[in-house]
């Protein structure tokens, strides 16, 4: 949204944008507990954690919250694995870039050794593990997931050299149940399953986003409940729908978003689709 539209609605930013500030995100009790366990256990002891759930249920939001909190802690170094579909060579290239280690991808043993030495040095200097976050982990090839497991294990599996948080949809759970990945699946110490949210949770999230953005009364209570009911338990669907309503309101310079605007916006669309289908 441009500054004129933000001023029209007394907003500091678009509350339904994916780029909402981390400090304004709605942190539910399950997310809070998961982050606490990672902060107090995984960083100190190493190992794997898993966030799983359907698209739009909050996996990436949880990673944003976690990365922000850990980034504020002394001696905690957080890296993000962003190219989930990498083969082994590209995986080592990215790991070297993340952890500041010069690697030759064709020399896997040299890369394996250099990365582990980097993590051991950090662990001995700070007594906390470096952390790797991997979103869309369901896309990671099994060979890469197994390589990550071998990289982080030391002293006959009695010591972990790195803390790893994997996030992915249901395909990741299915993948980890495969025979060749069972050794990794059995090492996941902390799990967060993102479930569809109930209407009250979604309504509370919507009000929270509006309040943090600077205008808690932008939507009528009835519209908040309507949006929560039609979001199918999915926070992403809720925000996408709310963003579309806000855009429609800005176009028509409607001061307050209400159910009338909702009906006008989406009834017209459904009628248009029905005409095309017929």
C-alpha positions in Angstrom: 0.0 0.0 0.0 1.2 3.5 -0.7 1.5 6.2 1.9 -1.8 7.9 0.9 -3.8 4.7 1.4 -2.0 4.0 4.7 -2.9 7.5 5.9 -6.5 7.0 4.8 -6.9 4.1 7.2 -4.4 5.3 9.9 -2.2 2.3 9.3 1.6 2.0 9.8 1.8 -0.8 7.2 -0.5 -3.3 5.4 -1.5 -5.7 8.2 -2.2 -8.5 5.7 1.0 -8.4 3.8 3.5 -11.3 4.1 6.1 -8.7 5.1 4.4 -7.7 8.4 7.1 -7.0 11.0 8.1 -9.9 13.1 7.2 -8.0 16.2 3.6 -7.7 15.0 3.1 -11.4 14.3 0.5 -13.3 16.3 2.3 -15.9 18.4 0.0 -18.7 19.5 0.8 -20.8 22.7 2.0 -23.8 20.6 4.4 -21.6 18.6 5.6 -20.0 21.8 6.3 -23.3 23.5 8.1 -24.6 20.4 10.3 -21.6 20.2 11.0 -21.8 24.0 12.2 -25.5 23.6 14.4 -24.6 20.7 15.9 -21.7 22.6 16.5 -23.6 25.8 17.2 -27.1 24.6 18.1 -27.5 21.0 20.6 -24.6 20.9 22.3 -26.0 23.9 22.2 -29.7 23.1 22.0 -29.8 19.3 19.9 -32.1 17.1 16.9 -31.8 14.9 13.5 -30.1 15.3 10.5 -30.4 12.9 7.7 -28.0 12.0 5.0 -29.7 9.8 1.6 -28.7 8.5 -0.6 -27.8 5.5 0.4 -24.8 3.4 -0.7 -21.5 5.0 -0.9 -22.8 8.5 2.1 -20.8 9.8 5.3 -22.8 9.3 7.2 -20.0 7.8 5.8 -17.5 10.3 7.1 -19.7 13.1 10.6 -19.8 11.4 10.5 -16.0 11.2 9.6 -15.7 14.9 12.3 -18.2 15.9 15.0 -16.6 13.8 14.3 -13.2 15.2 14.4 -14.4 18.8 17.6 -16.4 18.3 19.2 -13.5 16.5 18.8 -11.4 19.6 20.7 -13.9 21.7 24.4 -13.6 22.4 26.6 -16.2 20.7 23.8 -17.8 18.7 24.5 -17.9 15.0 21.5 -18.6 12.7 21.8 -19.8 9.1 19.1 -20.3 6.5 19.1 -23.0 3.9 17.1 -21.4 1.1 17.6 -23.7 -1.9 15.8 -26.8 -0.8 16.0 -28.7 -4.1 19.8 -28.6 -4.2 21.8 -31.7 -5.1 24.8 -32.7 -3.0 27.3 -30.4 -4.7 25.0 -27.3 -4.5 24.1 -28.2 -0.9 27.8 -28.0 0.0 28.2 -24.8 -1.9 25.3 -23.2 0.1 26.5 -24.6 3.4 29.9 -23.2 2.8 28.4 -19.8 2.0 26.1 -19.9 5.1 28.9 -20.8 7.6 31.7 -18.8 6.0 33.8 -21.9 5.0 35.6 -22.1 1.7 34.6 -25.4 0.2 35.3 -27.3 -3.0 32.0 -29.1 -3.9 33.8 -31.8 -5.8 35.7 -32.7 -2.6 32.9 -33.9 -0.3 35.3 -35.2 2.3 37.1 -31.9 2.5 33.8 -30.0 2.8 32.5 -32.5 5.4 35.6 -32.0 7.5 35.8 -28.2 7.1 32.1 -27.7 8.1 32.4 -29.9 11.2 35.6 -28.1 12.3 33.8 -24.8 12.0 30.9 -26.0 14.2 33.2 -27.6 16.7 35.2 -24.3 17.0 32.0 -22.3 17.6 30.7 -24.9 20.1 34.0 -24.9 22.1 34.2 -21.1 22.1 30.6 -20.3 23.0 29.1 -23.6 24.4 26.1 -23.2 22.2 25.3 -24.8 18.8 25.0 -23.0 15.5 21.5 -23.2 14.1 20.4 -24.1 10.6 16.8 -23.3 9.4 15.5 -25.1 6.4 12.0 -24.1 5.0 10.2 -26.2 2.3 12.2 -29.2 3.5 9.8 -31.6 1.8 11.6 -30.6 -1.4 15.1 -31.7 -0.1 16.4 -34.9 -1.8 16.8 -37.9 0.5 20.5 -38.0 -0.2 20.9 -34.4 1.0 18.8 -35.0 4.2 21.0 -38.0 5.0 24.2 -36.0 4.3 22.9 -33.4 6.8 22.3 -36.0 9.4 25.8 -37.4 8.9 27.4 -33.9 9.0 25.9 -33.1 12.4 26.6 -36.4 14.2 29.9 -36.9 16.1 31.5 -39.4 18.5 29.4 -42.3 17.5 26.2 -40.3 17.6 26.8 -39.2 21.2 27.3 -35.5 20.3 25.5 -33.2 17.9 27.5 -30.5 16.2 24.7 -28.4 14.8 21.1 -27.6 15.6 18.7 -28.0 12.7 15.0 -27.0 12.3 13.2 -28.5 9.3 9.9 -27.1 8.2 7.7 -28.7 5.5 4.2 -29.9 4.6 2.8 -33.4 5.0 5.1 -34.7 2.3 8.0 -34.2 4.7 6.5 -36.5 7.3 5.9 -39.1 4.6 9.4 -38.7 3.4 10.9 -39.1 6.9 8.9 -42.4 7.3 10.8 -43.9 4.4 13.2 -46.7 5.3 16.3 -44.8 4.0 15.4 -41.8 6.2 14.3 -43.5 9.4 17.7 -42.7 11.0 16.9 -39.0 10.5 13.3 -39.2 11.6 14.2 -41.0 14.8 16.6 -38.1 15.7 13.9 -35.4 15.7 13.7 -34.2 19.3 11.2 -31.4 19.1 8.0 -31.4 16.9 5.4 -28.7 16.1 2.4 -29.9 14.1 0.5 -26.9 12.7 -3.2 -27.7 12.8 -6.1 -25.8 11.2 -7.0 -22.9 13.5 -10.5 -22.6 15.0 -12.7 -19.5 14.4 -11.8 -17.9 17.7 -8.1 -18.2 17.0 -8.4 -16.7 13.5 -10.6 -13.8 14.8 -8.1 -13.1 17.5 -5.2 -13.1 15.0 -7.1 -10.7 12.7 -7.7 -8.3 15.6 -4.1 -8.6 16.7 -2.8 -7.7 13.2 -5.1 -4.7 12.9 -4.1 -3.4 16.4 -0.4 -3.8 15.7 -0.8 -2.0 12.4 -2.5 1.0 14.2 -6.2 0.6 13.5 -8.0 -2.0 15.6 -11.4 -0.7 14.4 -10.7 -0.9 10.7 -13.1 -3.9 10.4 -16.5 -4.3 12.1 -16.7 -7.2 14.7 -19.3 -8.9 12.4 -16.8 -8.8 9.4 -14.0 -10.2 11.6 -16.2 -13.2 12.5 -17.3 -13.7 8.9 -13.7 -13.7 7.6 -12.7 -16.2 10.4 -15.6 -18.5 9.5 -14.8 -18.6 5.8 -11.0 -19.0 6.1 -11.3 -22.8 6.4 -8.9 -22.7 9.4 -6.1 -21.3 7.3 -4.3 -18.1 8.4 -3.0 -17.5 4.9 -6.5 -17.7 3.4 -7.7 -15.3 6.1 -5.0 -12.7 5.3 -5.4 -13.0 1.5 -9.1 -12.5 1.8 -8.7 -9.5 4.2 -6.1 -8.0 1.9 -8.5 -8.2 -1.0 -11.2 -6.5 1.0 -8.8 -3.7 2.0 -7.9 -3.1 -1.6 -11.6 -2.9 -2.6 -12.2 -0.5 0.3 -9.3 1.7 -0.8 -10.5 1.7 -4.4 -14.0 2.9 -3.3 -12.6 5.0 -0.4 -14.8 3.1 2.1 -13.9 4.2 5.6 -14.8 1.0 7.5 -14.7 -2.5 6.2 -18.0 -4.3 6.9 -20.1 -7.3 5.8 -21.7 -5.2 3.1 -18.3 -4.7 1.4 -17.6 -8.4 1.8 -20.9 -9.3 0.0 -20.4 -6.8 -2.7 -16.8 -7.9 -3.3 -17.2 -11.6 -3.3 -20.8 -12.1 -4.5 -20.0 -10.2 -7.6 -17.0 -12.4 -8.2 -18.9 -15.6 -7.7 -21.6 -14.4 -10.1 -19.0 -13.6 -12.7 -17.4 -17.0 -12.4 -20.8 -18.7 -12.6 -21.5 -16.8 -15.9 -18.2 -17.9 -17.3 -18.8 -21.5 -16.3 -22.2 -21.5 -17.9 
